[in-house]
Amino acid sequence: MRVTVIDYKAGNLTSVLKALRRCGAEAEVTDGDLSLVESAERIVLPGVGHFAATERLDATGLTPAIRAAIARGVPFLGICVGMQWLYAGSSEAPAQPGLGCFAESCARFPDGQEKVPHVGWNSLEVRPNSRLLAGVEPGEYVYFTHSYRAPVTADTAAVTHYIEPFAAAVERGNVMGTQFHPEKSGATGLKILGNFLKWKGTE
Amino acid sequence: MITKRIIACLDVRDGRVVKGVQFVDIIDAGDPATQAARHAREGADEIVLLDITATHEGRATLLDTVRRTARELFVPFCVGGGIRSADDAALVFEAGADKVSVNSAALADPMLIDAIGRSFGAQAVVVAIDARRDPEAADPVRDAQVFVQGGRKLTNRRAVEWAREAEARGAGEILLTSMDCDGTRNGFDCELTAAVSEAVNIPVIASGGAGTVDHFVDVFGRGKADAALAASIFHFGVSSARSLKEELAKAGVSVRLPC
């Protein structure tokens, strides 16, 4: 299982690479070598930090290369900001467009009684027939750390509640994303990464 | 529902886990990598490794210990001790840490918080505050005195105002240790924890004084802590994170179970 991990210089990749390798993947990293994206069998876009950092994907030409790979049917997993990038954009950096696979936009949690960021282990309500979250039992916990989130829509693969319901995971065809960090979510997270790596790409 | 985190803390000196009482009386408690793996297996929600002598002796964090400890760890892993610059932090992240904790160096140069946050994201920066109530102050709790260098040196900063500045500079979490309570096993300083937690919008990890399940119930309730650190109650088999969390669940605290 070969997987191409996109480095856009927004935080460190060590944990993601370690977890993918633990799941049996042969992981390679690109921060701008488009040939690695063109020949990719699977792509993971990790991400911590600010949505504006995704500007680097446009600057390096990775955005059109990833768009083409997705169109070819290459399985794609975005993590955290990597998931948010799949949407039209985020109010965190309104001038920076996302990939637009999903038409909605990401926005900050409303201020109120609870703290923002949402940091810690929270539970998942997995929607039926999710391939990414297959075998994840109701109430299993995963680790989150974020202040912005995507809305719940028909493409939402799992819902989590914090202040209000939001999309903890998204899935449509070969495009998948998790707002949480599977690489930091213990056995549950490794199971989810394993599902992504094992998915054959056929519906 | 978001859960309260139980964080296992490994105080490390010379590559070994140690435990002190009120920052002195150090005793040996094992190998960091072995201990971290055991805590994760036994249900800890996160692991913190603090190189307690790094600042005092001016020694760099033991990257090798971090690398070895991170290798088989798939829960959040925070490392502190001796991180003086964004470059120091970068090495610790490369070795496998998800977060770094800064204390003395951030007080000496608060811009360090901004610098690490800019490069690695706010979620990666934990500001550790060691504080002791100040009976002379108008508000002995909010104005608890902040110490550096492992509690050896007094600063002119106060707990609540420093926590607020850390947040404004981009800290992702506050790790608050009560020096009055640390190592006593008589309970957390809930008043101090609540004062800081109510003053900021980022998570506060309570530390110092854990001895019984009731202490945790108290700090998550009255103390308004988002997470709590425990070291000595785990090391000697008094309790595992899992059994602690099972007891907390019975007391109505939301925790990650099964784990």
Interface residues (C-beta under 8 A of the other chain):
Chain A: A10 G11 N12 T14 S15 K18 A19 R22 V48 G49 H50 D111 E114 K115 V116 P117 H118 V119 G120 W121 N122 S123 Y141 Y143 T145 H146 H161 Y162 E183 K184 S185 G186 A187 G189 L190
Chain B: M1 I2 T3 K4 R5 A40 D45 A70 R71 F74 V75 P76 A90 F93 E94 A95 G96 D98 F120 G121 A122 Q123 A124 G172 E173 N201 I202 P203 D226 A227 R256 C259
